[in-house]
Every structure is written in C-alpha cells, then in structure tokens.
Amino acid sequence: MSFLNEMDQLSRRSKVVIAFVVMVIGGGVLTYLMGASRGVSPAFTEARMQGALIAQGIVDISTKSTASLEEINKLDRAGKYAEALTLTNQLIEKNKEIKERAIALSKELEAMTKALESIESEQARDLALRSISSRLAMISRLIQYSDSTAKLLETLKLRFSGGSYGQTTNIKALIEEINAQVNAINNFDREARDSINQFDTITSGGAS
C-alpha cells in the first residue's frame, strides 16, 4: 500500500509557499524599481529586497521538496525501497534548510520593523506593520510545517530501512497535520498580501 494516499492534496496545498514568495518578491522588486518610494526609508526597502532573495531560496527548495515527495511515493508504490530511502535522506537535509531560511527571513522582517518609524504616512506604516505581523505568523507556521515534514520523513526513513514505526506513528495523521499548517499559512499569506498591496499603493503615490 502507498504511504501517501493523500499526496496529491498535500502537493496542491504546498503551493501556498510559492504564493508567499510571489508576495515578497513582487512587492520587493516593485519598491526597488521605483527607487525611494514616497516616505519609505532605504533600510526598509533593503530589508524587503533581502527578504525577497531569501524567499526565492525557500520557494526553490520547497518546490523541489514537493516533487521529491511525489517521487518517493512512486518509488514506494513500485517497491523500490532502497531508492526511496536515498531520496528521503536527501530530503531530510533540504527540509532543515527550509527552516534555516525561514529564520533568516524573520531577521529581515525584524529590520523592516525597526525601519517603520521612518515611514511618513501613518496609514502606510500601519499597513506595513500589519503585513509584517502576518508574515511573521506565516514564518511560525512554516517552521511548524518543517517540523511536521521532518517527522514524516523520519517515519518514512524507518519504513524504507525496515524499522518499526506503525505502532507509534500514523502517517495519515502527519499528512493531516501538515495540511492544517499549510491552510494557516495560506490565510496569513492572504492577509499579508492584502496589506502590502495597499501599502505599495500609498507609498507609490497611488493614494493620498
């Protein structure tokens, strides 16, 4: 029996990470191309740009990780456990990198927070703070997502290496847990995107 009967659902929901990166990169590049947006300090803009670069790394790793999980599922169905184990071990290392990059992104958000005082428009400042708060909440969930994925991968590692896991670990429950975390990420992503879009409109002169 396949270890990931709900793999398709997980893959679809994992695409929320891509939406997250589109928000960060799109907003950051827009601000950069406009130069010094109205009432926005270079420190804020620089933190946004650095956050965009880090986020790009996150999407690269997460996209490959999703594809790797699908490949592991295929190998499991085909009974190619040795190959599945090798790929699982590789994915374990990549999953650690996702958390590291999420932490790095949080540092850029901290820099953005410190630069909030330099934003002239009170309305824009409030929107920036709202977006930062939503992104931090997303990062918290992303770290939890990474932890849950790590548990899943360790369970699969035991499975493919012939170890015992069935009595203590429910793979389906892990998948459901991951899905719940991704749903939360999706909600925070929507909130952050709405706020930063309004922020850009104000600071680019689109609103008074």
Summary of the structure (lengths in Angstrom):
residues: 208
radius of gyration: 19.6
end to end distance: 60.3
largest distance: 64.7
contacts: 676
relative contact order: 0.16
helix: 82%
strand: 0%
